[in-house]
Structure formats: structure tokens, C-alpha cells
Amino acid sequence: MEFLRKNSILVLLVLLSFSAWAQNNQELLEDAFAKSYTSEKNGDFKAAMDPLKKVYDESSYEINLRLGWLNYNAGLFDESTIFYNKARELKPYSEEARFGLILPKAALGCWDEVIELYDKILEINPNNTVAMYRLGLVYYGRKDYSRAYPLFKKVVDLYPFGYDGLLMLGWTSYFLGNYNQAKVLFHKVHLYNPNDESATEGLTLIK
């Protein structure tokens, strides 16, 4: 019984010690993030990284994600890619890590990788309209209208009176030669914004 009592006391002391360490560690993390946000608000992205680097833990999704964001804003795209990739590895189903990674990849002109990232987001979440719309913009920018069209169409199917989806589906329809559909869509844009210059331009071209 004496042995069990001593063991129980030892376990309790270990638990109390761990609890105190965890609380102290949490306070350090919160303080580091608070200081980081203050520096970011002042526009100093490199200074915003410093407190996070002091408490850096490779296994922390939150720190890696934030360092990815700060490095991107500091124009350090390769470094940003590294941190966003670590965050993505830590949370394989994370959409936000992939959206984050797209930022430096796009800045570096790695458009094929950007497309792969959007495709993966849509594989995880087929109804993510942000990914659909932005991927549609990539294809539209490449003048690959046949690939852009189904993406914009699904956005409009899910948000029938959404300005961005209607306008881009209208222009994509126009460039595919679907003038009647484009005309209908541009008129719907005018219901949303009667003075929309882009929709007015489209209607003028169709006439």
C-alpha cells in the first residue's frame, strides 16, 4: 500500500508539473501572437515574425500558417511556400492552408501548381465557390473558356444572384459564342448593379 501511495503522489506531481508547463507555454504563445498582430498592424511584417520565431514549434499548425502569411506579405515567397506547405502537411484536409499556399505560388507564377491546389480544394469540398470562382478566373485568364465555363456556371447555380459569378459567366458565354445566354446574364448583372460598366460593355458588343 505504501508503494502505491508513493506512486500516486509521484504521478500527481508529474501531472501538476505538466499542467504548469502547459499553461506557461500557452501564455508565451498568446503573447507571441499578440505582439505579432501589433507589428503587422503597423505594416512591419518582418518584425511580426520575430516573436513567433522565438516560440517556433515545427508541429504547430497555427505558427506555420501565420509565418506563411507574414512571409508572403513581406515578399518572401519561397519562405512563405515552405511554411504553408508545413501547415498543409500538418492538416492534410485544411482548405485555408491551400488557399494560403496559392498566394506565394501565384506570385511566383507557378500557375499549374495553383490549378492543382484549387483542384484539391474542390476534391475535398466540391461546393467551395471561392475555389471554383478563382480557378475559373485562372482558366479565363488563359483564354481557356471551355474549362472556365462549368466552374462559373456552378457558382451561379449555387448563387443565382451573385454579381461576380453572373458577370464572369456572361463574359465566358460571350467568348464561347453563346451570345443569347451572355445577353441574359449581363441583364441580370444590371439588376444587381444598374450602372455596371462591364455588363454594359458586354451588351454593347452583342448589339
matplotlib code that plots the C-alpha trace (Angstrom):
import matplotlib.pyplot as plt

x = [0.0, 2.9, 4.3, 1.0, 0.6, 4.1, 3.5, 0.2, 1.9, 4.6, 2.0, 0.2, 3.3, 4.2, 0.7, 0.8, 4.2, 3.0, -0.1, 2.0, 4.3, 1.4, -0.2, 3.1, 3.7, 0.2, 0.8, 4.0, 2.2, -0.6, 1.9, 3.9, 0.8, -0.4, 3.0, 2.9, -0.5, 0.6, 3.6, 1.5, -1.0, 1.9, 2.9, 6.1, 5.7, 9.3, 9.0, 5.8, 7.7, 10.2, 8.1, 6.7, 10.2, 11.2, 8.5, 8.6, 7.4, 7.6, 4.5, 2.3, -0.2, -1.1, 2.5, 3.4, 0.2, 0.9, 4.5, 3.4, 1.1, 3.7, 6.5, 4.1, 3.3, 7.0, 7.6, 9.5, 7.6, 9.9, 9.9, 6.1, 5.8, 7.8, 5.7, 2.4, 3.5, 4.3, 0.8, -0.7, 1.2, 0.1, -3.6, -4.0, -7.7, -7.1, -8.6, -7.1, -3.6, -4.1, -5.7, -2.6, -0.2, -1.8, -0.7, 3.1, 2.6, 0.7, 3.2, 6.0, 4.0, 3.5, 0.1, 0.0, 0.6, -2.1, -4.6, -3.6, -4.2, -7.6, -8.5, -7.5, -9.7, -12.6, -11.9, -12.1, -15.1, -16.8, -19.1, -16.4, -17.5, -14.4, -12.2, -14.5, -14.6, -10.9, -10.0, -12.4, -10.5, -7.3, -8.7, -10.4, -7.1, -5.6, -8.5, -9.4, -13.1, -14.4, -12.8, -13.8, -17.4, -18.5, -16.8, -18.6, -21.9, -21.8, -21.0, -24.2, -26.2, -25.3, -25.6, -28.0, -28.0, -24.3, -22.6, -19.2, -20.5, -23.1, -20.6, -17.9, -20.4, -21.7, -18.3, -17.3, -20.5, -19.8, -16.3, -17.7, -20.2, -23.3, -24.5, -28.1, -27.1, -24.5, -27.1, -29.4, -26.6, -25.5, -29.0, -29.1, -25.9, -27.8, -30.5, -27.7, -25.9, -27.8, -24.7, -22.2, -19.8, -18.6, -22.1, -22.9, -19.8, -20.9, -24.4, -22.9, -20.7, -23.6, -25.7]
y = [0.0, 2.3, 1.7, 2.6, 5.7, 6.9, 6.2, 8.1, 11.1, 10.9, 10.8, 13.7, 15.8, 15.0, 16.0, 19.2, 20.0, 19.3, 21.4, 24.4, 23.9, 23.8, 26.9, 28.8, 27.6, 28.7, 32.2, 32.5, 31.6, 34.0, 36.8, 36.0, 36.1, 39.3, 41.0, 39.6, 41.1, 44.5, 44.6, 43.5, 46.3, 48.7, 47.3, 45.7, 42.1, 41.1, 42.4, 40.5, 37.2, 37.7, 36.8, 33.7, 32.6, 32.7, 30.2, 28.3, 24.7, 22.8, 20.8, 23.9, 24.4, 27.8, 29.2, 27.7, 29.1, 32.6, 32.6, 31.6, 34.7, 37.1, 35.9, 36.3, 39.9, 40.6, 39.5, 36.4, 34.0, 30.9, 31.1, 31.6, 28.4, 26.4, 27.4, 27.0, 23.5, 22.6, 23.7, 21.7, 18.6, 19.0, 19.3, 17.4, 18.4, 22.1, 24.4, 27.5, 26.2, 25.5, 28.9, 30.4, 28.4, 29.6, 33.2, 32.7, 30.2, 32.7, 35.4, 33.1, 32.4, 28.7, 28.6, 24.8, 24.3, 26.9, 24.9, 21.7, 23.3, 24.6, 21.1, 19.6, 22.0, 21.2, 17.5, 18.0, 20.4, 20.2, 23.2, 25.6, 28.6, 30.6, 27.9, 27.4, 31.1, 31.7, 28.6, 29.9, 33.2, 31.3, 29.5, 32.7, 34.5, 31.7, 32.1, 28.5, 29.4, 25.8, 25.0, 28.3, 27.9, 24.9, 26.5, 29.8, 28.0, 26.1, 29.2, 30.8, 27.6, 27.9, 31.7, 32.7, 36.4, 36.7, 39.6, 38.0, 34.7, 36.3, 38.7, 36.1, 33.5, 36.3, 37.1, 33.4, 32.7, 35.7, 34.4, 30.9, 32.4, 31.9, 35.5, 35.0, 33.5, 36.2, 38.9, 37.4, 37.2, 40.8, 42.0, 40.1, 41.8, 45.1, 44.0, 43.7, 46.9, 49.0, 51.1, 48.2, 49.2, 45.7, 44.4, 47.5, 46.9, 43.2, 44.2, 46.9, 44.2, 41.8, 44.5]
z = [0.0, 0.8, -2.6, -4.3, -2.2, -3.2, -6.8, -6.8, -5.2, -7.9, -10.7, -9.2, -9.0, -12.6, -13.7, -11.8, -13.3, -16.8, -16.2, -15.1, -18.1, -20.5, -19.0, -19.2, -22.7, -23.7, -22.2, -24.2, -27.4, -26.8, -26.0, -29.2, -31.4, -29.8, -30.4, -34.0, -34.7, -33.4, -35.7, -38.6, -37.9, -38.1, -41.5, -40.3, -41.4, -40.7, -37.1, -36.9, -37.5, -34.7, -31.7, -33.5, -34.4, -30.7, -29.8, -33.1, -33.0, -36.2, -35.2, -34.7, -37.5, -36.3, -36.2, -39.6, -41.1, -39.7, -40.8, -44.3, -44.3, -42.9, -45.3, -48.2, -47.2, -46.7, -50.3, -49.2, -51.4, -51.2, -47.4, -47.4, -49.5, -47.0, -44.0, -45.8, -47.0, -43.4, -42.3, -45.2, -44.1, -40.5, -41.5, -44.8, -45.2, -44.5, -47.1, -45.5, -45.8, -49.5, -50.1, -48.3, -50.3, -53.5, -52.7, -53.0, -55.8, -57.8, -57.0, -58.3, -61.5, -60.7, -62.3, -62.9, -59.2, -58.4, -60.5, -58.7, -55.3, -56.4, -57.8, -54.4, -52.5, -54.8, -54.3, -50.5, -50.8, -54.2, -53.4, -52.4, -54.5, -53.7, -55.2, -58.2, -59.0, -58.6, -60.6, -63.3, -63.3, -63.9, -66.9, -68.1, -67.9, -70.1, -72.5, -71.8, -71.8, -72.1, -68.7, -67.1, -68.1, -65.9, -62.9, -63.3, -64.1, -60.9, -58.9, -60.5, -59.9, -56.2, -56.0, -58.8, -58.0, -57.1, -59.0, -59.6, -60.9, -63.2, -64.7, -65.4, -66.7, -69.0, -70.4, -70.7, -72.6, -74.9, -75.7, -76.4, -78.8, -76.6, -77.2, -76.2, -72.9, -72.4, -73.0, -70.4, -67.9, -68.5, -68.0, -64.7, -63.7, -64.3, -61.9, -59.3, -60.4, -62.9, -63.8, -64.1, -66.8, -67.7, -68.2, -70.3, -72.4, -73.0, -74.1, -76.4, -78.1, -78.5, -80.3]

ax = plt.figure().add_subplot(projection="3d")
ax.plot(x, y, z, "-o")
ax.set_aspect("equal")
plt.show()
